[in-house]
Amino acid sequence: MLDYFAIFTMALLMSFSHCVGMCGGIVVAYSMKLGQMSFYKKIYMHLFYNFGRLSMYILIGLVCGILGQKISVSAQVSGYFLILLGVLMILFAVFFVFYPKVLAKLEPNISQNQIFKKLFSYFLHYGGGVGIYFLGILNGLLPCGMIYYFASLALSAGGVFDGMAVMAVFGIATMLPLMILGVFVGFGISGIYKKLFLCLSFIFMMGFGMMNIYKGVQKLNTQNHQEHHMHHHH
């Protein structure tokens, strides 16, 4: 059982230091378009946008959950997979906090892609809740280090429901910073808070990485123990 509260906290901390910079552009673009609307109508639009993101993430979670279930069929494969995932998570944590430029190379800037641009501007002009909802779905498709990270958590969840739940929690946790950003366009986080959020997310990410390695090693040990036991009986 994954600790959803820990996942939520980690996603929230990471998003305050990351999403605002990464997806901020999209939020600012559609927020400008909402210009003259009343405060409540803006909130309503931001919700539509975030529900779009959430739908996309839950879909990613579903795919990861199905893959995760396939992988965890054999205890041995599952054990090695968890160890590998844990190592990747720890590496990710180090890059996320200390070498963000390296990570940026793994986040190809799709927003410059012609098809993406056309779709983006189409939905932006389409307007209304529906247009904004589809903008959210597009945003959910942006290659982003955080999504890689939480998708790997969803993979390690080992079940379809858990996979979907991990991504749903991630989507909900990242809503807050993006809503704040959207409602108060141009709102930036001062350096000292950003550092604090980064430090805390680093601790969480390292924790999840180590936990996966530990779970993987445990699986392999249990597996070896059982095999050893079988040999003794024969």
Protein Blocks (a to p, Z undefined) as FASTA:
>chain_A
ZZfklmmmmmmmmmmmmmmmmmmmmmmmmmmmmmmmcfklmmmmmmmmmmmmmmmmmmmm
mmmmmmmmmmmmpmklmmmmmmmmmmmmmmmmmmmmmmmmlmmmmmccfklpmklmmmmm
mmmmngpjklmmmmmmmmmmpccfklmmmmmmmmmnopaklmmmmmmmmmmmmmmmmmmm
mmmghiacdfklmmmmmmmmmmmmmmmmmmmmmmmmmmmmmmmmmmmmmmmmZZ
